[in-house]
Every structure is written in C-alpha cells, then in structure tokens.
C-alpha cells in the first residue's frame, strides 16, 4: 500500500490507531527524557512525523511499534543536540521496577527512581520497552535495531544491576543541594551522544 493513495476509510483507521497509541508514546517518552513538558514535545514531534509518513505505514502491522521507532529516532536526534535534561518519570519507573514476579516486599518508589537513573542509557531503554512498554524482546529488538539476544542481555543486566543496588542499599542519595550524581548522569548522556560511550551490551 506504500506509495498508493489511501482511501478515506484507511485514513480514518490510521488516525484512530495513531490516537490510541498516544498514551503509550507519552509513557515511553517520559521514561526516556524525563520531564513531562519535554516528553510532550517529543510525542508531538512523533505524531507529526507519523502523520507525514502515513503512506509508509503498512495496515495490519503494529502502530505502536512503528511509532516507537519514530519516537526513539527523534529522541536520539534531540539527545545529540543536548536538548533533553531532567530526571526520569517516576510513574514509568514504578511500572518497570515493580514488574518482577515473586517480589517479597515493595521497593520504595524514590529508591527505584534513583536506581533507574544510574543505568547506562541502552539498558535503561531496553528495560523501559520490555517493562513499561510491554513489548516482546523481538519487538524491542526491532525498535532498537539490534539483535534479540542483545535486548535480552540489556534487560537482564539492567534488572540484575537494579536488584543488586536495591539489595545492597547502594543507591544515590536524594538531595536537592547535592546534584553531583545528577551531573554525572548528564555527563554520561553527553558522552554517549558524542559517541564516547562504553559497552553497548
């Protein structure tokens, strides 16, 4: 259907499906860039790009996966321009980190939030997609443009790191006056954006 003129019915279906994924896009955007206002800008940019590219969308495929690719690419472009600053959204962190089955006791939300911030961006993204996003490993791999095994490795390492931090109590202390940990995370993002990041697995 790509390259052909869409019928009115197909355009209506596209608009309906696009509208239905907005809450998912907003959750993913907040998990990636943090502040709600920046996430909303990113979602708006994604919707505009998706609408402009609707001829490329194949009816019957996953609108959510297709728009997540667009959002992720827009986010990476904006991150390279050092546009996004701020902390990750706690409601997304809560959904991601309360997911493990058999958890004996709940983890304090602020602890989860700070622990999530310490993860390398690639692992944090994989965990957001599979945890908060509800994507399969295969779908997450398609969105990230990497192998399924790489996504499984990133999610596994992210969860292991979080569990170890929470078990050991080795979580950055929250303090309005001490922004050293936050500055370190921002520097890490800058390094990754500049292509100086470390291991990508």
C-alpha positions in Angstrom: 0.0 0.0 0.0 3.0 2.3 0.4 3.2 4.9 -2.3 -0.5 4.5 -3.2 -3.3 6.9 -2.3 -5.1 5.9 0.8 -8.8 5.7 0.9 -10.9 7.8 3.3 -11.6 4.7 5.4 -7.9 3.8 5.6 -7.0 7.4 6.6 -9.7 7.2 9.3 -8.3 3.9 10.5 -4.8 5.3 10.6 -5.9 8.3 12.6 -7.8 6.1 15.1 -4.8 3.8 15.6 -2.5 6.7 16.0 -4.7 8.3 18.6 -4.9 5.0 20.5 -1.1 4.8 20.9 -0.6 8.3 22.3 -0.7 7.2 26.0 2.0 4.6 25.2 4.1 7.1 23.4 3.8 9.5 26.3 4.9 6.8 28.8 7.9 5.8 26.7 8.9 9.5 26.1 8.7 10.3 29.8 10.8 7.2 30.5 13.4 8.3 28.0 13.7 12.0 28.5 12.2 12.7 32.0 10.4 15.9 32.3 6.7 15.9 31.2 6.9 19.1 29.1 9.9 17.7 27.1 8.2 14.3 26.7 5.0 16.0 25.4 7.1 17.9 22.9 8.7 14.6 21.8 5.3 13.0 21.4 4.0 15.9 19.4 7.1 15.7 17.1 6.5 11.9 16.8 2.8 12.4 15.9 3.6 15.0 13.2 6.3 12.7 11.7 4.0 9.7 11.8 1.2 11.7 10.1 3.5 12.9 7.4 4.8 9.4 6.8 1.5 7.6 6.9 1.9 6.3 3.4 4.7 4.2 4.7 2.7 2.5 7.4 1.5 -1.0 6.5 -2.1 -1.6 7.6 -2.4 -4.6 9.8 1.1 -4.2 11.4 1.8 -2.7 14.8 1.1 1.0 15.0 2.7 1.1 18.5 6.0 -0.5 17.3 6.1 1.7 14.2 5.5 5.0 16.2 8.0 3.9 18.9 10.7 3.7 16.2 9.8 7.2 15.1 9.9 8.5 18.7 13.1 6.7 19.5 14.8 8.2 16.4 13.5 11.7 17.3 14.7 11.3 20.9 18.2 10.2 19.8 18.5 13.2 17.4 17.3 15.6 20.2 19.7 14.0 22.7 22.6 14.5 20.4 21.6 18.2 20.3 21.7 18.1 24.2 18.0 19.1 24.3 16.8 16.8 27.0 17.7 17.4 30.6 16.0 16.3 33.8 15.1 13.1 35.7 13.1 10.1 34.6 9.3 10.0 35.3 8.6 8.1 38.5 5.3 6.6 37.3 7.2 4.9 34.5 9.9 3.8 36.9 7.3 2.3 39.2 5.7 0.2 36.4 9.1 -1.0 35.2 10.6 -1.9 38.6 7.6 -3.4 40.3 7.2 -5.9 37.4 9.4 -8.8 38.7 7.3 -11.7 39.9 7.7 -13.1 43.3 8.9 -9.9 44.8 8.6 -10.3 48.6 8.2 -6.6 49.5 7.6 -3.5 47.5 10.6 -1.3 46.7 10.3 2.4 47.7 9.5 4.4 44.7 12.1 7.1 45.2 14.8 4.4 45.5 13.6 2.8 42.2 13.7 6.2 40.5 17.2 6.9 41.5 18.4 3.4 40.7 16.9 3.6 37.3 18.8 6.8 36.6 22.1 5.1 37.2 21.7 2.6 34.4 23.5 3.1 31.1 21.1 4.6 28.5 21.0 1.4 26.3 20.0 -0.8 29.2 17.5 1.7 30.6 15.9 2.0 27.2 15.6 -1.8 26.8 14.1 -2.1 30.3 11.6 0.7 29.5 10.5 -1.1 26.3 10.1 -4.5 27.7 9.0 -3.5 31.2 6.9 -0.3 31.0 6.2 -0.6 27.2 5.1 -4.2 27.4 6.9 -5.1 24.1 8.3 -8.6 23.5 12.0 -9.0 23.2 11.6 -9.4 19.4 9.6 -6.1 19.1 12.1 -4.2 21.3 14.9 -5.5 19.2 13.2 -4.2 16.0 12.6 -0.8 17.6 16.2 -0.6 18.7 17.6 -2.0 15.5 19.6 -4.7 17.2 19.6 -8.5 17.8 17.1 -10.1 20.2 19.9 -11.5 22.2 21.3 -8.0 22.7 17.9 -6.8 24.1 17.7 -9.9 26.4 21.2 -9.2 27.6 20.5 -5.5 28.2 17.3 -6.2 30.1 18.9 -8.9 32.1 21.9 -6.8 33.1 19.6 -3.8 33.9 17.4 -5.9 36.2 20.4 -7.5 37.8 22.1 -4.2 38.4 18.9 -2.7 39.9 18.3 -5.7 42.1 21.9 -5.6 43.3 21.7 -1.8 44.0 18.5 -2.1 45.9 19.6 -5.2 47.9 22.9 -3.5 48.9 21.3 -0.2 49.5 23.8 1.2 47.1 21.5 3.9 45.7 22.4 7.6 45.1 21.1 9.7 48.0 18.4 12.2 47.0 19.4 15.7 47.9 18.2 19.0 46.5 21.5 20.6 47.4 23.8 17.9 46.1 23.4 17.4 42.3 26.7 15.6 41.8 25.0 12.3 40.9 22.7 14.0 38.5 25.5 15.9 36.8 27.4 12.6 36.4 24.4 11.1 34.7 24.1 14.1 32.4 27.8 13.8 31.5 27.3 10.1 30.7 24.5 11.0 28.4 26.7 13.7 26.7 29.5 11.1 26.3 27.1 8.6 24.7 25.6 11.2 22.4 29.1 12.2 21.3 29.9 8.6 20.6 32.3 8.2 23.5 30.1 5.7 25.4 31.4 2.5 26.8 29.9 -1.0 26.3 26.7 -1.1 24.4 25.6 -4.5 25.6 
